[in-house]
Amino acid sequence: MGLRIVNSAMAIGLVAIAAVPAQASVKAGIDAWQRGDSARAIAIWRGLAEKGDSDAAFNLGQAYRLGRGVAADSGQAKKWFERAARAGHLDAQVSLGLLLFDSGSRREGLDWLERAAERGEPRALLVVGTALFNGDDLPPDPVKGYAYVSRAAAQGLPPAKETLAEMDRVMPLSQRQKGVAMAQQAARPGKPATKTPSKAAATPKASVSAPVAAAKTTAVAAARGVWRIQLGAFSSKANAQSLYARLQGKLGGAQAFYVPVGEMTRLQAGPFESRAFASAACARLKPQPCFALEAR
């Protein structure tokens, strides 16, 4: 029996909105969205998306997917996701792929997810890797599937860790060893990054509530450890630096990490000594989208 493909957008952390301030007006839309003024955000993003701004198009697609500020409309969500995805927007490629996959257009969805997986995106690696393992809609290749899921798990994606554990129980050791070697090859310089999580951060409503004991995170606690928080994915490093400068005072001394993934730059901060400390840092940044990840 094949492994279950985790194809639910919610199950693998599809975000509600991208904190991707490609320019001041896109950020103005994000600010309006976070204030609850969805109509204003939609108006800003629509104008920019119609002029070819991929970040705005992605955010507009998310609004239609969620039915926030506009009536929920999967057709419109697909339209705007596809427009951004064709411009190379990594998160749009994932969102479009998952939307198509979940709606029954599995082969078309996998085409987009394969593109994102080649760029090291963990959610895409998980779905494509599981499909390769099962031979569902893709030629069966359990070794490559194991490599893909391993890379997703290495980036801290919980469903990928669960799927990898299932693979470990049913795959021969020799195949797993080949998969590990393939994953390590992909992690070498010049290859897609394998230890950074997805793009975009989690929706503010989905922020993890850290234990009270972890709420007193300090610069000392942030000075060691393998945990980071991810604050967004950006079409330019300058925008990532701008967001870090704005949030730095709330980060308790955590330093910035600018992780290149294709043409995107992911902003991470840390290190933190545990998931609890990292989650506590995220909680203090609300409503800024944020999630914790292990960066071993």
C-alpha angles and dihedrals in degrees: 000000000000127000119266112255109230096224102154113113090217093047094060099038106262104182128235098222136001120240091215109138097186089168137356095269093052088050089050087059091050091050091050090049092052091049089055095252094127095161091058091047092050092050092052096046095044092057092049095042091053087055092054104266105152096197091054091046091052093050091047089052090052091051091054091046091052097038091231117144088356135044112277107263121168091192092058091043089054092047095055095038090052093049090054094040092055088054089058099260103160098205091046089054090054094044092048092047093050093045092053093042094051092046093056101263089113099157093049090045092051090052089062094040090052089056091052092044090055086059092053100255106161100214090051091046090054097051095041092043092052091047090051091049093050096037088233111158088334130072107270113261110158094177093055089041090054090049092052095048090045090055091049092048091049088060091058100255104156098210089050091054090051093048091047090054089054090050090050089057096052107029124085115249092243092059092047091051090053090049092051090050090051091050091049090050090054090051094058121107112290092029127102114283113263104188103057123087129232127303117261130037131251122277113269090245090058096053112135115248106226124214115272090244090061095051092089095069110163138187087262091057090047093052095080141026138069100264126105137172123233118220104180149306120262139196089223133030090229090065091051090051090049093054092047091052090052094049100035095098091060096047099081095231097314111152126228125254118195107201117192116217111175106302093340130086120213118209115218130168132201157013104238125178096230144008089255092058091046092048090049089055089052091050091056091053097058129172087027108100108247142153138182124247138177112242103189 
